[in-house]
C-alpha cells in the first residue's frame, strides 16, 4: 500500500479555483518533485495536505487511514502533523527560540519528552544538518541557508514518515542554495520520503524519483524524473522545461 | 534660595517622598499589574476573533478612551458612593486606573500580536502544537517584545497620572504637596519639588525600561 495518497483535491479562494481535482500517490522512500509555473497551485496543494489551508474537497490516505480533507477533526490533524514535517519557503523558525529550542519545542511541549532527552534528540538533528555549532544561536543570528537547515532539523525531530518542502530554496541567496539542497539530498539518500515543491531543476532531475508537473490547478504530466526530463510527452511540459533551462543559463 | 526656603524644601522633601513611596508607587504597581492582565485578555480576545467577547472589548475600549480619566475617577469614587457602593479611595483608584490603562495597553498588545508574522503560527501548527501552546510559547513572547517599549511608555505615563487620584482623597504625592502649599503658600517651590520627585521616579523607570529592552534584545528582536 502507498504511504500517502491524495484523491481528487479541490480548493478555491473566493471564486478563484486553485486546485481542480489533483490526485497523487507517494510510496515510501519516494522523493516527489512538484514543478510548475507560479500560480499553478503546487504550494496550495502542499498546504492543503498539511491542513494549513482547508481543502474544499478531497481525500487523504495516510498511514493506513482515510481522511476527508475538507473535514478532518482537530485531533486527527494534530496526529497527522506529528508524523509529517513541513519546511517553509521563508523558514518560519520561531524567532524567540534558539536553533536548538526550535527543534526541541515540539518534543517538550507537545510530546512531553523530558528536556534532557529532547535536547539529545535536538542536538542529533542539528548535527544531521550541520548546524550543531550554532545550536545556541537565535534565528536572527543565522544566515538564510542556516535557518533553513535548522528548519529541516525541526521537521526531522519527530522522526516523520514524510517531509513536505515548500520551495525551500526560493528565498535564499544563490550561494546559500547549495547547502540546503545538500542536506535534502542526504535525506533522500537515507530513504526519507519527501514531497518537494521546487524550481530547482537539477534537484528535481537528479535527486527526485518522481516528478509531477502542474499547471492551472491540474497535473499536466507526471512520471519518473527520467521520463519527464528526457522524454516529456506533453508540449506544455517541454516548453516549461525549456524556459527553466533558459532561465538557468541566463543566471 | 534663602535659608527659610531651603529648610522648607528639605522638610517637604520627606513629606512628599514618603507618600510617593507609600501611596503613588503601590497604586501604580497594583493598577498596572491588573491593567496588564486586562490588556492581554482584551487583546487576545480580539486577536482570536472570539465572537461577543470581541464586541464587548471594542465597547470597553470605546468608552474608556472616549472619556477623561479624571471623570472616570470621580465616577468610580463619588459616583459609586452616590448609588450606595462605598469603596475606599485606594481600591477605587486601582479599579479606575486598571480599567483605563488596560484599555490603552490592550490596543498596544493587539497591535503587537498582529505584528507577529502568520508563519510563526503555521510553523507551530506544523510541529503539532495547539493554539494555546503556540500563543504561550511563540506568539505572546514575541508580541511582548514588540510591546515592551510602548508599554513602558504607558507605565511611565501612569506614574504621573496617579496624581489625579488626589481628587478622590487618595493621599498620594500631589495630595501631600497641596496640603503643604495650603499651609505655606509656596506654590512655586512645592509644586516644582513634587515635579522633581515625579521626574526621579520616571527616570528610574526609564532605566528599568532600557535594561529590560537590552535583555529582550538577546534574540535579536523580531528580526530575521
Interface residues (C-beta under 8 A of the other chain):
Chain A: X50 X51 X52 X74 X78 X81 X82 X84 X85 X86 X88 X90 X92 X93 X94 X95 X96 X97 X98 X105 X106 X109 X110 X111 X138 X139 X140 X141 X142 X147 X154 X155 X157 X158
Chain B: X117 X119 X120 X122 X123 X124 X125 X126 X127 X128 X129 X130 X133 X137 X138 X141 X142 X145 X218 X219 X220 X221 X222 X223 X224
